[in-house]
Amino acid sequence: MEVGRPSSFEVKLNDKLLFSKYETTGFPVVAEILTQVEKAVKGEEVAKVTTSAPPFDMGNLFIILIAIGLYLYGKPLIKLIQSLFA
């Protein structure tokens, strides 16, 4: 393990740089990293992953969960509220 810059990291495979958070300013897309690992296992040429995903925001998760809840339970919830005021 090597000490690097704060809040950045690199993913290496057989001493070859696979991904750099410092270079991409984001987090690796796990599926793309796994694809490159699978290639290495098969003995194929490994390519550096240059795409990244933004860090996950817990506020966005809350909004997503509310939207899913409204989608799944919106009509029954509206009927329940209407019955309370009927």
Protein Blocks (a to p, Z undefined) as FASTA:
>chain_A
ZZddehiacddeehiafbdfklnopacdfklmmmmmmmmmnopacdddfbdcddddfklm
mmmmmmmmmmmmmmmmmmmmmmmmZZ
